[in-house]
Amino acid sequence: MPSLAAHIPAVPGSGIRRIYEIAAELEGVISLGVGEPDVPVAPHIAEAAKAAWDRDDTNYSANGGILPLRRAIVDKLAAENGIEADVEQVWVTIGGTQALHLAMQLTLTAGDEVLVPDPGYTTFTMNARMLDARPVPYPLTEERGFLPSIEELDALVTPRTRMIIVNSPSNPLGAVFPRHVLQQLLEFARRHDLWILSDEVYERFTWGGPHVSLAALEAQSSDGTERVFSVFSFSKTYAMTGIRIGYLVTPSGLAATMRTMQEASISCVGMPDQFAALAALQGDQAHVTEAAAHYRTNFEAASAALRERGIRYLEPTGAFYLWTDVAHATDGDVAAWAERLLLRERVAVAPGSAFGRSGEGWIRLCLAASRDDLLAGIARLPAPEVVAGEAS
């Protein structure tokens, strides 16, 4: 048979999905690995999708999405994110995942380099490799509170660097970048003339501090150049992960190009899905507030259980994950250890190495699970004193 494109073998698999797929073949698994909200979709959202099916509203839409949804997103961006966008800057996508890929398709060519957070969401690296571009990790280390160092970023820039990806609130870390850090990243991108891809999928889940959108900061201190692509999603906010709908907010002046890109890749998002998203934005937001409170109380219960067992974790300031240190048990290979944990203890966790080299020895626990499952899963993690006792 003919060969695949030469760069395709370099696309890494997802360490998260590997655990997920093994778990799917087993019974009695406690699932703490995938970022899947345990709350149901709100009834008014489901009813809007059902109504679209019932009235046979199942035809094509414009490439960017139905106009009422795009207008509702424009209103939301202004009210909640401080982003003043035109409808032609808003493009409805198949989840935040397609929005990420679309922005990278627009800006990266073969051999280009993109700065990706390490630890960072797996798709950042996978997308870059799919485009025959080179992902260059920038470390987010415990010593700096998992925030980026501008000096280290400066040292990573080469003539081929085209973009930096910023993810706040962070998946997997749960870190929210303060305004001054985002301002520094914006200045860094200006100094090196880079695009910024801002992943803000977990915007509604922050603890103690506000979420700040990079595009809003850019508008406040703009030099006249727009360089920020912003990615949002309905998946986590509204527990709509399987409905697959998000949106990309582009710099101005790209409407004609975006129509071509959307037509060539997906044409448009399904109409019932778009009506569900419209209902999500325009309906009562109480279920989002309740979900956020649920995730936070889950964190409090989980962190207490981890402290009691002497297992270290990063205090999250956003998202719904708990970055947990299990280096005492993993013998330098957390991915292999996570598979053994799944097979022996029936607990699925995301190995930290799936998010980059800096994640070795850590796991990501999803707090968007039932309280009972979360605590039962933590109870099956090996505590440091138990491991030490086994080794002696």
C-alpha positions as a Python dict, from the first residue, in 0.01 Angstrom:
ca = {
    (1, 'M'): (0, 0, 0),
    (2, 'P'): (116, 362, -40),
    (3, 'S'): (296, 518, 256),
    (4, 'L'): (142, 770, 491),
    (5, 'A'): (278, 1124, 508),
    (6, 'A'): (631, 1111, 648),
    (7, 'H'): (552, 1322, 955),
    (8, 'I'): (246, 1123, 1072),
    (9, 'P'): (441, 859, 1270),
    (10, 'A'): (576, 1146, 1483),
    (11, 'V'): (226, 1228, 1609),
    (12, 'P'): (220, 1096, 1969),
    (13, 'G'): (-68, 893, 2102),
    (14, 'S'): (-270, 1018, 2396),
    (15, 'G'): (-163, 867, 2727),
    (16, 'I'): (-499, 970, 2870),
    (17, 'R'): (-698, 790, 2602),
    (18, 'R'): (-484, 478, 2642),
    (19, 'I'): (-595, 447, 3004),
    (20, 'Y'): (-953, 529, 2902),
    (21, 'E'): (-960, 256, 2637),
    (22, 'I'): (-815, -8, 2870),
    (23, 'A'): (-1069, 91, 3136),
    (24, 'A'): (-1353, 52, 2885),
    (25, 'E'): (-1275, -321, 2865),
    (26, 'L'): (-1288, -369, 3242),
    (27, 'E'): (-1569, -384, 3496),
    (28, 'G'): (-1595, -193, 3822),
    (29, 'V'): (-1351, 84, 3729),
    (30, 'I'): (-1343, 408, 3926),
    (31, 'S'): (-1292, 667, 3654),
    (32, 'L'): (-1079, 964, 3761),
    (33, 'G'): (-875, 994, 3442),
    (34, 'V'): (-1092, 1168, 3183),
    (35, 'G'): (-1225, 1522, 3230),
    (36, 'E'): (-1589, 1418, 3223),
    (37, 'P'): (-1837, 1615, 3437),
    (38, 'D'): (-2055, 1391, 3649),
    (39, 'V'): (-2344, 1639, 3647),
    (40, 'P'): (-2620, 1598, 3384),
    (41, 'V'): (-2680, 1844, 3105),
    (42, 'A'): (-2943, 2100, 3209),
    (43, 'P'): (-3296, 2012, 3091),
    (44, 'H'): (-3344, 2333, 2891),
    (45, 'I'): (-3029, 2255, 2688),
    (46, 'A'): (-3143, 1901, 2607),
    (47, 'E'): (-3490, 2027, 2522),
    (48, 'A'): (-3349, 2282, 2275),
    (49, 'A'): (-3158, 2009, 2090),
    (50, 'K'): (-3461, 1780, 2090),
    (51, 'A'): (-3682, 2059, 1958),
    (52, 'A'): (-3443, 2115, 1667),
    (53, 'W'): (-3465, 1746, 1577),
    (54, 'D'): (-3844, 1746, 1613),
    (55, 'R'): (-3891, 2038, 1375),
    (56, 'D'): (-3637, 1884, 1134),
    (57, 'D'): (-3393, 2171, 1178),
    (58, 'T'): (-3112, 1949, 1050),
    (59, 'N'): (-2983, 2129, 741),
    (60, 'Y'): (-2651, 2302, 680),
    (61, 'S'): (-2581, 2628, 858),
    (62, 'A'): (-2338, 2901, 758),
    (63, 'N'): (-1976, 2792, 798),
    (64, 'G'): (-1936, 3003, 1111),
    (65, 'G'): (-2258, 2886, 1273),
    (66, 'I'): (-2614, 3012, 1303),
    (67, 'L'): (-2636, 3387, 1347),
    (68, 'P'): (-2833, 3383, 1676),
    (69, 'L'): (-2562, 3167, 1837),
    (70, 'R'): (-2277, 3381, 1708),
    (71, 'R'): (-2452, 3695, 1832),
    (72, 'A'): (-2510, 3535, 2171),
    (73, 'I'): (-2139, 3448, 2188),
    (74, 'V'): (-2048, 3808, 2098),
    (75, 'D'): (-2268, 3930, 2385),
    (76, 'K'): (-2116, 3675, 2624),
    (77, 'L'): (-1761, 3772, 2528),
    (78, 'A'): (-1834, 4138, 2597),
    (79, 'A'): (-2012, 4077, 2926),
    (80, 'E'): (-1792, 3805, 3076),
    (81, 'N'): (-1452, 3823, 2906),
    (82, 'G'): (-1409, 4190, 2825),
    (83, 'I'): (-1360, 4099, 2459),
    (84, 'E'): (-1526, 4326, 2203),
    (85, 'A'): (-1561, 4101, 1898),
    (86, 'D'): (-1753, 4122, 1575),
    (87, 'V'): (-1975, 3832, 1466),
    (88, 'E'): (-1729, 3762, 1184),
    (89, 'Q'): (-1457, 3691, 1442),
    (90, 'V'): (-1663, 3414, 1607),
    (91, 'W'): (-1655, 3065, 1455),
    (92, 'V'): (-1851, 2775, 1598),
    (93, 'T'): (-1642, 2457, 1600),
    (94, 'I'): (-1665, 2087, 1683),
    (95, 'G'): (-1557, 2132, 2042),
    (96, 'G'): (-1260, 2330, 2164),
    (97, 'T'): (-1044, 2060, 2006),
    (98, 'Q'): (-1128, 2165, 1650),
    (99, 'A'): (-1089, 2531, 1745),
    (100, 'L'): (-733, 2459, 1863),
    (101, 'H'): (-649, 2268, 1546),
    (102, 'L'): (-803, 2535, 1325),
    (103, 'A'): (-599, 2815, 1481),
    (104, 'M'): (-280, 2613, 1439),
    (105, 'Q'): (-367, 2527, 1078),
    (106, 'L'): (-403, 2899, 1007),
    (107, 'T'): (-64, 2993, 1148),
    (108, 'L'): (181, 2701, 1129),
    (109, 'T'): (357, 2545, 833),
    (110, 'A'): (595, 2249, 811),
    (111, 'G'): (906, 2308, 1018),
    (112, 'D'): (759, 2596, 1221),
    (113, 'E'): (794, 2587, 1599),
    (114, 'V'): (523, 2641, 1859),
    (115, 'L'): (587, 2690, 2230),
    (116, 'V'): (366, 2454, 2431),
    (117, 'P'): (325, 2434, 2810),
    (118, 'D'): (485, 2140, 2985),
    (119, 'P'): (285, 1997, 3157),
    (120, 'G'): (11, 2085, 2909),
    (121, 'Y'): (-292, 1945, 2734),
    (122, 'T'): (-192, 1656, 2507),
    (123, 'T'): (-365, 1792, 2197),
    (124, 'F'): (-129, 2091, 2180),
    (125, 'T'): (162, 1863, 2091),
    (126, 'M'): (-47, 1625, 1882),
    (127, 'N'): (-183, 1909, 1667),
    (128, 'A'): (161, 2052, 1605),
    (129, 'R'): (296, 1714, 1492),
    (130, 'M'): (-8, 1658, 1268),
    (131, 'L'): (84, 1980, 1087),
    (132, 'D'): (451, 1878, 1059),
    (133, 'A'): (539, 2160, 1297),
    (134, 'R'): (766, 2122, 1598),
    (135, 'P'): (627, 2157, 1952),
    (136, 'V'): (882, 2315, 2186),
    (137, 'P'): (793, 2260, 2553),
    (138, 'Y'): (826, 2545, 2799),
    (139, 'P'): (845, 2419, 3158),
    (140, 'L'): (590, 2496, 3427),
    (141, 'T'): (768, 2385, 3742),
    (142, 'E'): (666, 2341, 4103),
    (143, 'E'): (940, 2578, 4217),
    (144, 'R'): (770, 2868, 4033),
    (145, 'G'): (418, 2773, 4130),
    (146, 'F'): (371, 2620, 3782),
    (147, 'L'): (387, 2964, 3618),
    (148, 'P'): (601, 3037, 3309),
    (149, 'S'): (940, 3208, 3318),
    (150, 'I'): (978, 3480, 3057),
    (151, 'E'): (1358, 3439, 3066),
    (152, 'E'): (1326, 3069, 2982),
    (153, 'L'): (1078, 3148, 2707),
    (154, 'D'): (1315, 3404, 2555),
    (155, 'A'): (1585, 3137, 2543),
    (156, 'L'): (1358, 2897, 2353),
    (157, 'V'): (1272, 3134, 2068),
    (158, 'T'): (1437, 3068, 1731),
    (159, 'P'): (1380, 3214, 1383),
    (160, 'R'): (1124, 2933, 1325),
    (161, 'T'): (910, 3013, 1631),
    (162, 'R'): (562, 3124, 1524),
    (163, 'M'): (326, 3077, 1818),
    (164, 'I'): (297, 3033, 2193),
    (165, 'I'): (8, 2839, 2348),
    (166, 'V'): (-123, 2968, 2680),
    (167, 'N'): (-371, 2762, 2884),
    (168, 'S'): (-537, 2931, 3182),
    (169, 'P'): (-705, 2783, 3378),
    (170, 'S'): (-464, 2502, 3310),
    (171, 'N'): (-538, 2145, 3218),
    (172, 'P'): (-385, 1944, 3389),
    (173, 'L'): (-246, 2170, 3661),
    (174, 'G'): (-552, 2367, 3768),
    (175, 'A'): (-332, 2679, 3772),
    (176, 'V'): (-481, 3017, 3682),
    (177, 'F'): (-230, 3268, 3545),
    (178, 'P'): (-253, 3606, 3722),
    (179, 'R'): (-311, 3919, 3516),
    (180, 'H'): (50, 4035, 3547),
    (181, 'V'): (179, 3700, 3413),
    (182, 'L'): (-58, 3717, 3116),
    (183, 'Q'): (57, 4073, 3053),
    (184, 'Q'): (418, 3953, 3050),
    (185, 'L'): (329, 3677, 2804),
    (186, 'L'): (157, 3930, 2579),
    (187, 'E'): (464, 4153, 2582),
    (188, 'F'): (684, 3850, 2514),
    (189, 'A'): (476, 3761, 2208),
    (190, 'R'): (494, 4119, 2082),
    (191, 'R'): (868, 4133, 2126),
    (192, 'H'): (917, 3820, 1918),
    (193, 'D'): (621, 3882, 1683),
    (194, 'L'): (443, 3557, 1775),
    (195, 'W'): (84, 3444, 1751),
    (196, 'I'): (-84, 3355, 2082),
    (197, 'L'): (-327, 3066, 2110),
    (198, 'S'): (-521, 3116, 2435),
    (199, 'D'): (-704, 2805, 2557),
    (200, 'E'): (-973, 2928, 2799),
    (201, 'V'): (-1193, 2619, 2806),
    (202, 'Y'): (-1213, 2614, 3189),
    (203, 'E'): (-1294, 2985, 3220),
    (204, 'R'): (-1599, 2936, 3444),
    (205, 'F'): (-1412, 2734, 3705),
    (206, 'T'): (-1172, 2951, 3905),
    (207, 'W'): (-1120, 2953, 4280),
    (208, 'G'): (-1036, 3277, 4458),
    (209, 'G'): (-935, 3487, 4159),
    (210, 'P'): (-1093, 3600, 3833),
    (211, 'H'): (-1032, 3452, 3492),
    (212, 'V'): (-860, 3702, 3261),
    (213, 'S'): (-881, 3672, 2882),
    (214, 'L'): (-565, 3751, 2688),
    (215, 'A'): (-760, 3910, 2403),
    (216, 'A'): (-910, 4157, 2651),
    (217, 'L'): (-564, 4252, 2776),
    (218, 'E'): (-445, 4291, 2419),
    (219, 'A'): (-728, 4534, 2344),
    (220, 'Q'): (-650, 4740, 2654),
    (221, 'S'): (-284, 4789, 2563),
    (222, 'S'): (-282, 4726, 2191),
    (223, 'D'): (-12, 4853, 1961),
    (224, 'G'): (-255, 4809, 1673),
    (225, 'T'): (-153, 4449, 1604),
    (226, 'E'): (-387, 4160, 1681),
    (227, 'R'): (-217, 3830, 1754),
    (228, 'V'): (-451, 3640, 1993),
    (229, 'F'): (-669, 3344, 1895),
    (230, 'S'): (-905, 3253, 2181),
    (231, 'V'): (-1055, 2906, 2228),
    (232, 'F'): (-1369, 2838, 2432),
    (233, 'S'): (-1593, 2535, 2476),
    (234, 'F'): (-1937, 2438, 2601),
    (235, 'S'): (-1809, 2091, 2699),
    (236, 'K'): (-1691, 2150, 3055),
    (237, 'T'): (-1897, 2457, 3148),
    (238, 'Y'): (-2231, 2300, 3054),
    (239, 'A'): (-2145, 1928, 3087),
    (240, 'M'): (-2180, 1889, 2708),
    (241, 'T'): (-1863, 1692, 2635),
    (242, 'G'): (-2024, 1450, 2390),
    (243, 'I'): (-2221, 1718, 2208),
    (244, 'R'): (-1890, 1852, 2071),
    (245, 'I'): (-1933, 2226, 2038),
    (246, 'G'): (-1695, 2513, 2104),
    (247, 'Y'): (-1584, 2832, 1935),
    (248, 'L'): (-1278, 3013, 1809),
    (249, 'V'): (-1243, 3391, 1835),
    (250, 'T'): (-998, 3520, 1574),
    (251, 'P'): (-822, 3849, 1514),
    (252, 'S'): (-1023, 4074, 1283),
    (253, 'G'): (-1002, 4056, 904),
    (254, 'L'): (-994, 3676, 867),
    (255, 'A'): (-1358, 3610, 775),
    (256, 'A'): (-1301, 3509, 412),
    (257, 'T'): (-1013, 3281, 506),
    (258, 'M'): (-1214, 3127, 791),
    (259, 'R'): (-1505, 3045, 562),
    (260, 'T'): (-1268, 2855, 337),
    (261, 'M'): (-1104, 2674, 627),
    (262, 'Q'): (-1434, 2568, 781),
    (263, 'E'): (-1581, 2457, 449),
    (264, 'A'): (-1275, 2244, 374),
    (265, 'S'): (-1264, 2082, 718),
    (266, 'I'): (-1616, 2044, 863),
    (267, 'S'): (-1851, 2264, 658),
    (268, 'C'): (-2044, 2346, 975),
    (269, 'V'): (-2143, 2216, 1317),
    (270, 'G'): (-2468, 2016, 1348),
    (271, 'M'): (-2778, 2232, 1384),
    (272, 'P'): (-2928, 2061, 1693),
    (273, 'D'): (-2593, 2102, 1867),
    (274, 'Q'): (-2591, 2473, 1786),
    (275, 'F'): (-2941, 2521, 1925),
    (276, 'A'): (-2832, 2339, 2241),
    (277, 'A'): (-2538, 2580, 2272),
    (278, 'L'): (-2768, 2879, 2218),
    (279, 'A'): (-2996, 2757, 2496),
    (280, 'A'): (-2694, 2706, 2720),
    (281, 'L'): (-2582, 3067, 2678),
    (282, 'Q'): (-2925, 3226, 2703),
    (283, 'G'): (-3074, 3005, 2974),
    (284, 'D'): (-3047, 3002, 3351),
    (285, 'Q'): (-2683, 2970, 3463),
    (286, 'A'): (-2765, 2827, 3807),
    (287, 'H'): (-2660, 2477, 3703),
    (288, 'V'): (-2312, 2609, 3613),
    (289, 'T'): (-2278, 2775, 3954),
    (290, 'E'): (-2396, 2457, 4123),
    (291, 'A'): (-2148, 2246, 3926),
    (292, 'A'): (-1863, 2477, 4024),
    (293, 'A'): (-1960, 2448, 4391),
    (294, 'H'): (-1979, 2069, 4357),
    (295, 'Y'): (-1629, 2050, 4208),
    (296, 'R'): (-1493, 2276, 4481),
    (297, 'T'): (-1641, 2070, 4763),
    (298, 'N'): (-1505, 1760, 4591),
    (299, 'F'): (-1161, 1923, 4600),
    (300, 'E'): (-1194, 1993, 4971),
    (301, 'A'): (-1286, 1631, 5042),
    (302, 'A'): (-1016, 1492, 4810),
    (303, 'S'): (-740, 1717, 4940),
    (304, 'A'): (-826, 1623, 5300),
    (305, 'A'): (-803, 1255, 5206),
    (306, 'L'): (-468, 1305, 5033),
    (307, 'R'): (-325, 1501, 5327),
    (308, 'E'): (-437, 1232, 5568),
    (309, 'R'): (-245, 975, 5363),
    (310, 'G'): (63, 1196, 5322),
    (311, 'I'): (29, 1233, 4944),
    (312, 'R'): (134, 1569, 4802),
    (313, 'Y'): (-78, 1767, 4554),
    (314, 'L'): (-87, 2107, 4389),
    (315, 'E'): (-349, 2344, 4529),
    (316, 'P'): (-558, 2428, 4222),
    (317, 'T'): (-687, 2778, 4151),
    (318, 'G'): (-908, 2670, 3862),
    (319, 'A'): (-1041, 2391, 3638),
    (320, 'F'): (-1155, 2067, 3807),
    (321, 'Y'): (-838, 1862, 3840),
    (322, 'L'): (-602, 1771, 4122),
    (323, 'W'): (-235, 1743, 4019),
    (324, 'T'): (-107, 1474, 4254),
    (325, 'D'): (247, 1357, 4331),
    (326, 'V'): (290, 978, 4326),
    (327, 'A'): (661, 973, 4244),
    (328, 'H'): (722, 770, 4560),
    (329, 'A'): (545, 476, 4392),
    (330, 'T'): (608, 501, 4018),
    (331, 'D'): (978, 413, 3988),
    (332, 'G'): (1033, 677, 3720),
    (333, 'D'): (758, 556, 3483),
    (334, 'V'): (421, 694, 3584),
    (335, 'A'): (253, 580, 3259),
    (336, 'A'): (335, 214, 3323),
    (337, 'W'): (243, 252, 3689),
    (338, 'A'): (-98, 403, 3595),
    (339, 'E'): (-172, 95, 3382),
    (340, 'R'): (-79, -134, 3672),
    (341, 'L'): (-299, 69, 3907),
    (342, 'L'): (-590, 32, 3667),
    (343, 'L'): (-547, -342, 3626),
    (344, 'R'): (-484, -417, 3994),
    (345, 'E'): (-697, -160, 4177),
    (346, 'R'): (-953, -72, 3907),
    (347, 'V'): (-877, 301, 3937),
    (348, 'A'): (-825, 503, 3619),
    (349, 'V'): (-605, 813, 3650),
    (350, 'A'): (-430, 1026, 3388),
    (351, 'P'): (-51, 977, 3403),
    (352, 'G'): (133, 1307, 3429),
    (353, 'S'): (381, 1212, 3159),
    (354, 'A'): (92, 1222, 2910),
    (355, 'F'): (107, 1601, 2952),
    (356, 'G'): (481, 1637, 2896),
    (357, 'R'): (817, 1544, 3040),
    (358, 'S'): (766, 1764, 3347),
    (359, 'G'): (466, 1553, 3444),
    (360, 'E'): (672, 1245, 3525),
    (361, 'G'): (586, 1122, 3874),
    (362, 'W'): (252, 1304, 3884),
    (363, 'I'): (-106, 1205, 3803),
    (364, 'R'): (-414, 1411, 3719),
    (365, 'L'): (-723, 1326, 3921),
    (366, 'C'): (-1057, 1450, 3787),
    (367, 'L'): (-1262, 1622, 4058),
    (368, 'A'): (-1575, 1616, 3839),
    (369, 'A'): (-1667, 1271, 3965),
    (370, 'S'): (-1900, 1149, 4235),
    (371, 'R'): (-1770, 1211, 4587),
    (372, 'D'): (-1783, 841, 4669),
    (373, 'D'): (-1583, 743, 4360),
    (374, 'L'): (-1327, 1016, 4421),
    (375, 'L'): (-1262, 915, 4782),
    (376, 'A'): (-1265, 544, 4700),
    (377, 'G'): (-1009, 601, 4424),
    (378, 'I'): (-782, 805, 4649),
    (379, 'A'): (-801, 534, 4915),
    (380, 'R'): (-647, 291, 4665),
    (381, 'L'): (-347, 513, 4586),
    (382, 'P'): (-26, 400, 4757),
    (383, 'A'): (76, 625, 5043),
    (384, 'P'): (447, 717, 5084),
    (385, 'E'): (486, 532, 5414),
    (386, 'V'): (333, 216, 5265),
    (387, 'V'): (576, 225, 4972),
    (388, 'A'): (867, 290, 5207),
    (389, 'G'): (758, -3, 5421),
    (390, 'E'): (739, -233, 5121),
    (391, 'A'): (1090, -130, 5015),
    (392, 'S'): (1248, -187, 5356),
}
